[in-house]
Amino acid sequence: MSFFMPTKLYSGRDCIKNNASVFSAFGKKALIVTGRTSAKASGALDDIISVLQKDNIAYDIFDKVLNNPTVENCYEGGMLAKKSNVDFIVAIGGGSPLDASKAIAMYATNDIEPLDIFLGEQKNKPLSIIAVPTTAGTGSEVTQYSVLTVDSEETKKSFSTNDTFATVAFLDARYTESLPLGITIDTAVDALSHSLESILNKRTNKFSELYAKEALKLIGKAIPALISGDITFEIREILLLASMYAGVSIAQTGTTVVHSMGYPLTYYKGLTHGNANGLLLSSFLEGCDKANHSLVNELLGYLGLEDLNEFDEVLKKLMPNRNILTNEEAKKFASKTIKAKNVASCIWDITEAEEYSFFAKLTK
Amino acid sequence: MSFFMPTKLYSGRDCIKNNASVFSAFGKKALIVTGRTSAKASGALDDIISVLQKDNIAYDIFDKVLNNPTVENCYEGGMLAKKSNVDFIVAIGGGSPLDASKAIAMYATNDIEPLDIFLGEQKNKPLSIIAVPTTAGTGSEVTQYSVLTVDSEETKKSFSTNDTFATVAFLDARYTESLPLGITIDTAVDALSHSLESILNKRTNKFSELYAKEALKLIGKAIPALISGDITFEIREILLLASMYAGVSIAQTGTTVVHSMGYPLTYYKGLTHGNANGLLLSSFLEGCDKANHSLVNELLGYLGLEDLNEFDEVLKKLMPNRNILTNEEAKKFASKTIKAKNVASCIWDITEAEEYSFFAKLTK
């Protein structure tokens, strides 16, 4: 049983401005890693640039991170970090820029081939990362994981090391205020998925559960707002905390089959990561319920939900579009994802036939 | 609002043996820092030596840490670490060796005068520390604090830096099995005090509360066993977890007046640290109750207690010897401790007269 989460957290409105002195300890030049729009739209980029300028820290910007970033995309960022001779990285965005920044930080300090990133530990430690989430779902700001798209294998793969945790994370819910409702829901469901997959997991332990349960309680408070679409600032703060807590929990345990089964829905069907997970969650909980009814019941209680039916109804309200696969796709995805390594964390011995039955619920 | 707890935790029976590979990353030579008896009696010293030998890591032993270690005592350890040219420290014991190891780690890498330790950050980072608690109370394995006795000022003082957290802590309740009941109680009450002082504190935040509340729930489970004296292994595991959680909470907030008022009871009257805190806790909770009744009530609920009377009864059962001060001492201690810096964290504006009234309850 172990626990590790070395990221220093600053949280609350204006936490970057109020902790501006944090940055200068990281060096003289930063690479800001972000996507094309979210960093700007959220206001986080302006806040970061303002603080860097005040501290006389130079910076370059790599704003080309793709949604579901590829290995090549991150390698390009790593080459820029090398060329620019930066001392550290400031990652701003949702899961894509945050995950990409971990690979970029590693490419920046190591001469490796792009796909060697999946070997994990490298000769040199990666650059330090300051993470600024602009969505409330990924939890990447407090995990060691970087999930990258590998086109040659037609899937997503992850790497992690003890040194790919962000050194500092700033959690300011203001940066999530510009998110459209759809992304707010999808990312919240990603956090929900993290919490459930962390507890309903062979690797769960007391430490990860403390965080996962707290995340579930917070998400439970936010469910009515997610359904009604009335997302207040207070709800955004709750969701950002929940996302972080859920991230801490999966940092200890990893995810399980919902995540591995969700990847083809993203890779082949273009669903967002949270949406992909959300379409599989009810089936997963039903499977877990057969293995450990009392635990599933306890977790539903934290969410403020009566039973599996109510859980399924909530997910259907949040994500009504469900008939997206052909039967052939359902078969193909099951045969592919049953080989994923985190299948071993599932609390029952899930079979390919069961995975197929989960996907089959999503057929046209 | 911030959170930082970079220590990697390994927990459970035989966690040192089961994670022996952790040590070699720390270097080729260790200084084992401990007191005269507890490391040996607990079995922790044997386990550590066995793992170091297996990994071909050389070691020296500094087993002269005093109860309530003085600055000079730690300085002596630091000089040994320098002379032995060790790469890291393994600290085994209760709060005294664990706190001493933080000072020793700092003296080992910096040429400073003994009392300069209280300046905090030094030119060089301290040696890395692996911490093995053998009591369940201090939480020092997960805090940045080192509390040292300063004879020239007739009190205890603390120092801390971001680098004085242990890098790794091993929590094996077997090492607490040899503790006599009195120390088990005193240390458990120290953890209780940490939890309460962290929440009933102007610096409390959501992150520290998550841990402090969990600690209170665990201590609540252990109270009947502490009173009856029937301390099973399961209770020892609960207390060790509670102590760690309470430590994480004070690492965020610091302690408040119970700790500063307890120091003279230890310095002048020779009470253990936990006993000193325990004699003041009821008075402290009464004061807090006037400032925030609903919060105190909530916290008593986590402990499984009805009200302040029941809390006071529990403490009187655990620590019956209470008439230990003269009126002159009560006055002197109040006038001294009202100047402590953590008085500012108290949730109400405590006066010297109130502090005197707390001490006066302990007069003969």
Chai-1 contact restraints between the chains, C-beta under 6 A:
chainA,res_idxA,chainB,res_idxB,connection_type,confidence,min_distance_angstrom,max_distance_angstrom,comment,restraint_id
A,M1,B,S11,contact,1.0,0.0,6.0,A-B,restraint_1
A,M1,B,G12,contact,1.0,0.0,6.0,A-B,restraint_2
A,S2,B,L9,contact,1.0,0.0,6.0,A-B,restraint_3
A,S2,B,Y10,contact,1.0,0.0,6.0,A-B,restraint_4
A,F3,B,L9,contact,1.0,0.0,6.0,A-B,restraint_5
A,F4,B,K8,contact,1.0,0.0,6.0,A-B,restraint_6
A,P6,B,P6,contact,1.0,0.0,6.0,A-B,restraint_7
A,K8,B,F4,contact,1.0,0.0,6.0,A-B,restraint_8
A,L9,B,S2,contact,1.0,0.0,6.0,A-B,restraint_9
A,L9,B,F3,contact,1.0,0.0,6.0,A-B,restraint_10
A,Y10,B,S2,contact,1.0,0.0,6.0,A-B,restraint_11
A,S11,B,M1,contact,1.0,0.0,6.0,A-B,restraint_12
A,G12,B,M1,contact,1.0,0.0,6.0,A-B,restraint_13
A,L210,B,E214,contact,1.0,0.0,6.0,A-B,restraint_14
A,E214,B,L210,contact,1.0,0.0,6.0,A-B,restraint_15
